[in-house]
Amino acid sequence: MGAVRDGPDETLEEQMQFEPDEVKAVITRMKRAHGHLATVIRMMEEGAECEDVLTQLAAVNKALSRSGYALVATGLQHCLTNGSPDGADMKKMEKLFLSLA
């Protein structure tokens, strides 16, 4: 991702890009979920109890959902401070947020 330009000439796609420092916590959370998912896969390969696997899989799912919500929240903050006057940015972020539901 390139540097984000703020201003009237900024395209919607450029507005939707995130600076690395804005997503560092989200990336860390996703990496943790990735490791957790690897553990769930190993549990399945080793024949772990179904209840244990499903409990851990639910935790992975929740972690990924929270990562998505955090990313959308960052985007919403950006749209509120730098968005277009016609509200197109906010509508796109709302659509992305609802896609997580």
C-alpha positions in Angstrom: 0.0 0.0 0.0 1.3 3.4 -1.0 1.1 6.6 1.0 -2.4 7.9 1.4 -3.1 11.3 0.0 -5.5 13.5 1.8 -7.4 16.0 -0.2 -10.0 16.6 -2.9 -8.0 14.7 -5.6 -7.8 11.6 -3.5 -9.7 8.6 -5.1 -12.0 6.4 -3.0 -9.6 3.5 -3.4 -6.8 5.7 -2.0 -9.1 6.8 0.9 -9.8 3.1 1.7 -6.1 2.3 2.1 -4.6 2.1 5.6 -1.3 3.4 6.9 0.8 0.6 8.5 0.6 2.1 11.9 -3.2 2.1 11.8 -3.4 -1.6 11.2 -0.5 -2.9 13.3 -2.8 -4.1 16.1 -5.2 -5.7 13.6 -2.3 -7.5 12.0 -1.1 -8.8 15.3 -4.6 -10.0 16.2 -4.8 -11.8 12.8 -1.4 -13.4 13.3 -2.5 -14.7 16.7 -5.7 -16.1 15.1 -3.6 -17.7 12.4 -1.6 -19.5 15.0 -4.7 -20.5 16.8 -6.2 -21.9 13.6 -3.1 -24.0 13.1 -3.6 -25.5 16.6 -7.3 -26.3 15.7 -6.1 -28.1 12.5 -3.6 -30.0 14.5 -6.2 -31.0 17.1 -8.4 -32.3 14.3 -5.6 -34.3 12.7 -4.8 -35.8 16.1 -8.4 -36.8 16.7 -9.3 -34.4 19.5 -12.8 -34.4 20.9 -15.4 -32.7 18.7 -16.5 -30.3 21.5 -12.9 -29.2 22.1 -12.3 -28.6 18.4 -15.5 -26.6 18.0 -14.8 -24.5 21.1 -11.4 -23.6 19.7 -12.8 -23.0 16.2 -15.4 -20.6 17.6 -12.6 -18.7 19.4 -10.7 -18.4 16.0 -13.9 -17.2 14.3 -14.5 -14.6 17.0 -10.9 -13.3 16.8 -11.1 -12.9 13.0 -14.5 -11.2 13.3 -13.1 -8.7 15.8 -10.1 -8.1 13.5 -12.5 -7.2 10.7 -14.6 -5.0 12.9 -11.4 -3.2 14.1 -10.3 -2.7 10.5 -13.7 -1.3 9.5 -13.7 1.0 12.6 -10.3 2.4 11.5 -11.8 3.0 8.0 -14.8 4.7 9.5 -12.6 7.1 11.5 -10.7 7.9 8.4 -13.9 8.5 6.4 -15.3 10.8 9.1 -12.2 12.9 9.1 -11.3 12.8 5.4 -14.3 11.5 3.6 -16.0 13.0 0.6 -18.8 15.5 1.1 -21.4 13.3 -0.7 -21.0 10.5 1.9 -19.9 7.9 -0.7 -17.0 6.8 1.6 -19.3 6.3 4.6 -21.7 4.3 2.5 -18.9 2.0 1.2 -17.6 1.5 4.8 -21.1 0.7 6.0 -21.5 -1.9 3.2 -18.1 -3.4 4.2 -19.1 -3.5 7.9 -22.4 -5.2 7.1 -20.6 -7.8 5.0 -18.9 -9.0 8.3 -22.3 -9.7 9.9 
